[in-house]
Amino acid sequence: QVQLVESGGGLVQPGGSLRLSCAASGRTFSFFRMGWYRQAPGKQRELVALISNGGNTNYADSVKGRFTISRDNAKNTVFLQMNSLKPEDTAVYYCNLFVITTTAINYWGQGTQVTVSS
């Protein structure tokens, strides 16, 4: 099993910044993708950003140029630097670890609340 523990959420004013962290522990894999998703009230969970073992990244159009995903492979940790935050970024942010062994497996963190409001 894999445990994902997120931290760094909170309340911030529009235009502000936050940095989310997610540490993975438990079962280890050689190659796996990590990422962040978010879910706002009344909406479906959506992709925010992904990063591969090799550092290749993918972002939702709505966050390009404002958010940066990075990872520390030695510590099995992924980060999401969020700048120029907008009220529409308000959501619960979930850390994700995706790996393919004999089957495809998604692991999820418990979520951390990000609220952008004045």
Secondary structure, DSSP 4 states (H G I P E B T S, - for coil): -EEEEEE--EEE-TT--EEEEEEEEES--SS-EEEEEEE-TTS--EEEEEE-TT--EEE-TTTTTTEEEEEEGGGTEEEEEE-S--GGG-EEEEEEEEEESSSEEEEE---EEEEE--
